Amino acid sequence: MFLGIDLGTSSLKAVVIDSQHQVRATAEANLTISTPRANWSEQDPVHWENALASVCADLSSQIQLQQVERIGLTGQMHGATCLDAKGRVLRPCILWNDGRSSDECNKLNRLGDDFTRNSGNLAMPGFTAPKLMWLKQHEAEIYQQIRHVLLPKDYLRFVLTNELSTDPSDASGTLWMNPRTRQWDDALIELTTVNRAWLPDVIEGPEETGMVTLEASRKFGLPRVPVVAGGGDNACGALALGISNPGQTFISLGTSGVFFTVSDSHQACPEKTVHAFAHALPNTWHQMTVTLSAAYSLNWLSRITGQSVADMVNRVSVSKQTETEVQFLPYLNGERSPHNDPDARGVFLNLSSATTVDDLCLAVMEGVTFSFCDGLAALRDAGSSIRSSLSIGGGTRSKYWLQMMANALEITVETSDSSIIGPCLGAARLAMTDQNTAYPDEQITDRLQPMAARTDYFQSKLANYRQSYLALRQIRG
């Protein structure tokens, strides 16, 4: 059997599958985000270790963990986990949705082709390299102690194996790696003034990176088995859906939102804010656009209204409410695609004394959907042809929301049994002994077609959505 571990933003999840790709056990432990200042987003890695211990204990109550043969890792991308010479964490990890390094990104982007020629991507505050540049400027005492910089999932690898490694798909989001060559790039490292010795080895996703140590085995109840390199959460989310061939596409409705499509070469398009990264499988790449606050926007609305996400979405779905005058821009933590604007902010428009929580919920779901429309437009401008897409993430529990996505995007949106399990399943598949194993065909559980009768409504609101952002950006100056 094979264990996949997904260190997400809001939870750590794990799944155990057998050699037939059948799920034998699952577990999850919640995580919280710290926001010590506006635009900051951090997590303490000790909480990751505690969550891993909780998940392993849960799994051991379902199966004998000694049956696990290999372990795969995945997780949130871009986070800067800084260690000293003794492997001790120096400060909380700066997460992917942290926006403090916008000045550093502006500096890198002003380099133009000198930077994007090798990175294939614009510098954005979510990426890892600008975070280290910020630390050098603002936390010099900590910066001087750094000897290792690890991405979140790779910190768990260090805890499990005492090895320092990463994979091309996750490393693509650091801005230190050239996704085309799938290795660290000396020119990028020099431009971002980081020390090359701080970076871990880059090893392809299915390859082994070390063994679970005796100490980790005792602490987590895991057998002393190999841990493979794994992949970033979106790349492993794709593998969970069997998406590994050029042209295959999925949308992720998780904490963040992602439009992901596979390519057979590195197809950079930084001018459209499209991420062009290595996939978790060798000799495969992908293009991706990112919405920073997707399902997170509903969680935020839940927090300020005191009503659960499930209750709000269910009420809107059951009432079959299809329209609202309220408009929402989901830029609670800035935005990546297509704006690359860390200072963008969430906004409700057209509120009145008659506005209800249901209106707010529907507007939030629409606003997130329109952000996916912007992502699709960017991918098409970058050369992708997308007519249908699988879906993944917690938001896929709502057929109502997925139908809205199909209507607004004007593409077919499909679901499968793997949609809810997510990236940890892809990590488990990377861990399978046969590294050339064929991924099983997904069993489609639902296929939602766009409804022509809804086209005018969504096109009109999408146009207003885009105009609202431009107007508000002009006001901000």
N, C-alpha and C positions, 0 to 999 in steps of 0.2 A: 504494500500500500504506500501511498505517497501523500505527504502533508504539504499544503500550501498555506502560507501565512501572509496576510495583507495588513500592513500597518497604515490604516487610513487616517483621516483627519479627525473624524468623530468617533471612530471605533477601531479596534483591532479584531479582525475576523480570521478564522481558520477553517479549512475543510480537509478531510481525508478522503481520498478516492482510491478505488482498486484499479487493477490493470485493465479493466473494461470501461474505465472512466465513470464508474458508478459511485455516487456520493455515499460514503459510509458513516460520516460524522461531521457535524459543524458546531462552531462555537463562536461567541462574540463577547467582547468587553468594551464598554464605553470609554471614550476619552474626552477631555475638555480642552478648549483653547484659552490661552491667557492673552488679554489685550491690554498690556500695561499703559499704552498710549494709543491715541487715534492713529490708524493705519498700521499699527504693529500687530503681529500675530505670532505667538510662540507656544511651544510645549516643552515640558521637562522630560528628557529621555527616561528618567526613572519611572515615570508613569507608563511608558511603553513596556518596560521590563515587567512592571506589576501586571499590566494587562496581558502580557504573554504568559505569565505564570497562571493567571486566572483562566485563560483560554485552554492552556494545556491540561489543567486540572479538570475542566469541563469535558474536554475530549476524552480523557482517560476514564471518565465515568461512562462513556458510550462504547469505547473500543479499547483494546490493548495497544497502547502506543508503541510497544516493542515490535509490533508488526510493520511499523513504518520503515521503508527502505531508503528513502531519500526525502529531502526537504527543499522546497522552493520558496523564495521570498519575493514579495512585491510590496508596494506602498506608495504613499504620497510622494510626489517628486519635488525636486528643487531645494528642499530644506537644508540649512547649513548647521550640521552638528559638529562642533569643534572640540577636539580632544587635546590634552597636553601630552608630554613625552611618556607619561605613565598610563595613558589611555583613559584618563579621567575627564569627564565632561566639564567644560569650562564655563558654560552659560546655557540657558535654555535654547533649544533649537529655534532658529528663525524660519518660519514656515513659508510655503509656496504663496500664500495669500497675504503676505506682509508687503507693505508698500513704502517702507522707509527709504529705500535706496534709489529713488527716482533721479536724484542729482547724479549719482554714479552712472545710471543708465544713459542719461543725456550725454554725459562725457563719452561713453563708449559709442553711442550712435552717431556722434559728431565725427567719428573716425571714418564713417561711410564704408566704402568697399574694403578698406583695409581690415575692417572688423567682420563684415557680413560675408566676405569672400570665403573665409574659413569656418565661421560659425553657422552660416546659412540661416541665421535668425537675428531679429532685432533684440537688443538688450531690453529686458523688462524687469521691473522690481521683483517679480516672483522668482527669477532665476538665481542660481547660487553665487556666481561670480560677483555681481554687484553687492550682494550681502557682505562678502568678505572685504570688498573695497570700503563699504560703510564702516565695518568693524575697525579697519585700519585707521580710519579718520576719527571715529567717535569713541571707540573703546580700545585705545592703543595698548593699555596694560594687558588686557585679555588677548589681543591680537599677537602680542609678542610671545605669548606662551603656547600658541597653536603649533602643533606638530602633525596633526591629522585632521582632515575635513571629510566627513562622511555624510552621505545622503541618509534619510531616516531608516529605510529598510536595511542599509548597509551597516548601520549602527547595531541593529539586531543581529546581523551576521557576525559582527565583532564580538557581541555578547555570547553568541552560540559557539563560535569556532576560534575566536581570538585571531581571525584573519582579516586583512584589510583589502577588500575587493569590491568592485561594482560591475555593472553590465552596460553595454552601449545604449540601450533605450533610456535608462535612467540618467546616465552620464550626458546624454544629448541635451538635457535641460540644465546643465551647469554653465554653459558658454565657455567651457574649457576644452570641450571635445569637438573635433570636426566630425559631424555625423556621416560624411561621405567616407572617410577613412576608418571610422569607428574606433578611433584612438585619441588620446590626449594630443592637443596641438600646441607646440611650443610657442608659436606666434601669439595665439590667444592667451596663453598663460602669461606671456611677457606683457601683453597689453593690459591685463587685469592685475598685474603686479603680485600674483600669488606665488608661493614657493612650490615648484613642481614636486618636491619630495613629500609634500603634505597629501598628495592625491593617491588614492588606492589604485591597484592594478585593474585594468578593464578586461573582463573575461566574458565571452559570449554566454547568453542566457541559459542554455541547457548544460553548460560545462560545470564541473565540480570546482568549488572554491575552498574546501576544507571540510573537516569532520567536526561534529559536535564534541566539545571537550568533556572531560570527566566532570568538571565542576558544573557546566551547563546541564549535563545529563542529570545530575543529582538535583539541581535547582528546579528544572522544568519537567522532569520525568520523561525526557526524550531519550531514545536509543542513540548510541554513538554511531551515527550514519552520516553520509556526505550531505552537504548543503550546496545546491547549485546556485549559479549567479543570479538567476531570476530576471526580473524586469520591472520597469516602472508600472504604476497602477493602470494607466490607460493601455499600454501594450499588453499587459496580462489580462485586462478586461477584454481586449480583442480576442486573445487566445481562448478565453472562457467561452466565447461565442464561435470558435473555430475560424476566426477572421485572420487569415495568414496569407491570402493570395491577392495580387494587385487588383484594385477596384472594389474589393469588399469593404463595407462601411458599417460603422455603428455610431449611435448617439448615446451618450451617458448622461443620465439625469441623477447625478449624485450631489454631494455637497457643492462641487463645481459642475459645470456642464461642458461636455466635450463633443465635438464632431470629429471623427477619426476615419481616415480612409487609407488603405494600404497601397504602396507603390513598389515597383521593382528596382528603383534607383532613388538616390537622394535628389528630390525635386524642391529646391529652395525657392521661396517667394516671400522674402521679408517685407517687401513693400506693401503687401496685403496683410501683414501681421499673421501670416500662416506659419505655424511651427512645422519645421521639416526635420524629423528625428529618425534615428535608427529604430527598427522594430526589435522585439525581444528574440526573434529568430535570426540566425546568421543570414547575411546577404538579402535582407529585406528591410524596407524603410516605410515610413508613413508620413502623411500630412495631417495636421490637426489644428483646430481652432478651439479656444477656451473661453468660457464664461465663468468668471470667478465666483459668482453667487447664484447658483441654480437652485437646487432644493434647499440650500442654506437660506434663501430668501423666505421660503415658507417657514423654516424654523425660527427666523427672526420675527416674522409676523405672529407666530404662535407665542413667542416670548412676550411681545408687547401687548397682545390681546388677552393672554391667559387662557386661550383655547387651543386644544391640541391640533396638530396638523391633520391627523386622521379625521377628527370631527369636522374641521372646516372643509376639507376636500370632499368628504362624504356628503356633507350637507349641500354643497354646490352641485355635486354630481347627481344626487337624488332629485334635487329641485329642477334639474335639467336647465339651469340658467346658462344661457349661451352668449349673452352680451352684457357689457357694462360700459358706462361712459368714463369710468375711472381709468387712468393710464398709470403704469408703474414702470420706472426705469430701475433695473435690478443691480445698480452699481454700488452696492453697500460697501464693498472693499475695493473700489476702483474697477477697471475693466481691462482685459487683455484684447481679445479679438472683437472687432477690428480696430479699436481705438488706441490701444496701448496708452491708457490714460489712468494712472494710479490715483489721480485726484478727482475722478468722476465720483458722483455720489447718488445714492438711491433717492428717488423722488416719486411722490404721488401727485397726479394732476387731475383736475376736474372733480375734486371733492365737493360735496354739498351736504346740507343738513339731512338729506335722504340717504346718504351713503351708509351702507351696512358692512359688517365684517365680511359677509359673503361677497360683496362687491370688491373689497380689498383683496380677498383670497383669489377671486377670479382674475383681478388685475395683475396680481403677482404672477400667477401661472401664465397669463398672456405675456407679461413683460419678459419672463425667462424664455418663453417660446420665441419671441421676437429677437432675442439675443442669438438664438440658434439660427434664425433666418439670416442675420448678419454674418454668422459663421459660414453658412452654406454659400452665401454670395461670394465671400472671400475665397472659399475653396474652388468654386467654379471659375472665378477670375484667375486662380492659380493653375487651372488646367484640369481639375477633377470633374468627372461626369458622374453625378449621383442622382439616381432615380428611386432608390429604395434603401432602407437602412434597418438593421437590427437595433435593438435598444437594450440598455443595461442600467442598473442603478436603482436606488430606492424609489425614485419617482415613477418607475415603470409599474409599480403596484396600482397606479391610477390609470385605468383604461380611458377615463375621461380626459386626462392630461395628454395621453398619447394620441388620442383622436384629434385633440387640438393641435398637437405638433404636426400630424399628417396634413390637417387642413391648411395650416399657415405655411408650412414648408412646401406643400403641394408635391409630396413624395409619399410612397408607401412606407409605413412604419410597422416593423414586425417584432414580436416578442417570442421568447423561448423559455424553457425550463431553467436555462442557465442565467437568465437575465438578473435574477435576484442574488444568486450566489456571488457573482462578480469576479474581481481580479484574483482572489485567492484560488479559484479554480484554475485560472490560467497558470498561476505559479506552481500548482500541484502538477499540472500537465508538463511543465518544463522539467519537473523533477523526475518524470518517468524514466526508467532505465533505458528504454529504447529511445534515443535522442532523435531518431528520424520517424517517430510514430506519427501516423496520420490522425488528424483530429476528426472526431466523428461528425457527421452531418448533423446540424442543429435541427431538432424537432420543433418546428414553428407552432406555437400555441395560439397565436392570433396574428392576423394580417389586417392592419387598419389602412383603408384607402382614403385619399383626400376626397372631401365632399364638395362638389362644385358649387353647391348652394351657399357655402360659407366663404367663398373666395373673395367677394367684394368687401365683406366685413373685415376680414383679416388684412387684405391689401390696404384698405383705408387706415386701419389702426396702426399697421406697420409704418406707413408713410408718416403718420403723426408722431409715432415713437421716434423715428429717426430725426425728424425736424425738432422735436423737443430736446433731444440730446445736443444738437448743434446750437440751438438757442441758449440753452443753459451753459454750454461751454463758452459761448461768446460773453455771457454775463460774468462768468468767472474770470474772463480775460485770459 
